[in-house]
Amino acid sequence: MSPEAAIYDFITNQAAITTRVSTRIFPNSIPQSNTVFPVLVFTQISGPHDHTLSGAAGVFRARFQFDCWSTDYSDCINLAEDIRDSFQGYQGAMGTVTCQFALLDNELSSYTPPTDGSDAGLHRKTLDYIIRLEEPQPGA
């Protein structure tokens, strides 16, 4: 199972998150056809594989970015809190992969003003996590 698939599987099994966004959980970007908010976007930012002197260590240390988007500020912040509650300090199964740890490394907020003269801009809360996943070693 790829790291992205493991993260997606984990997110879609978190009731607090899916209650808030339903199926509006997207890798990398929001589809242009999406008109309903809030939305959660997740992106793998980096993914170094750990090694020992004898080869692959069987550990993948990824940085994932979670972007919470909403036209309503409190929905955006509450979704970010649901992400934090689900991931911060987590150890255990993520799909068929074992997560050794998930740690919040950074967060920021931003706002995209509307372009149509309305008050319907987009609030964004970004959470960056370091997530260490076990992976099969090549040739094992």
PESUL-V603298 format. One record per backbone hydrogen bond with DSSP energy under -0.5 kcal/mol. NH is the residue of the N-H (numbers start at 1). CO is the residue of the C=O. Records with the same first field share a line. If there is no record, write none. Layout:
NH=CO, CO
This chain:
6=2
7=3
8=4
9=5
10=6
11=7
12=8
13=9, 10
14=11
15=13
17=14
18=14
19=15
20=16
21=17
22=18
24=21
25=23
26=40
28=42
29=27
31=29
34=31
38=69
39=69
40=24
41=67
42=26
43=65
45=43, 63
46=63
48=61
50=59
52=55
55=52
57=50
60=133
61=48
62=60, 131
63=46
64=62, 129
65=43
66=127
67=41, 65
68=66, 125
69=39, 67
70=123
73=71
76=72
77=73
78=74
79=75
80=76
81=77
82=78
83=79
84=80
85=81
86=82
87=83
88=84
89=102
90=87
92=99
94=97
97=94
99=92, 97
100=98, 132
101=132
103=130
105=128
106=128
108=126
110=124
112=122
113=111
121=119
122=112
123=70
124=110
125=68
126=108
127=66
128=106
129=64, 127
130=103
131=62, 129
132=101
133=60, 131
134=98
135=58
140=137
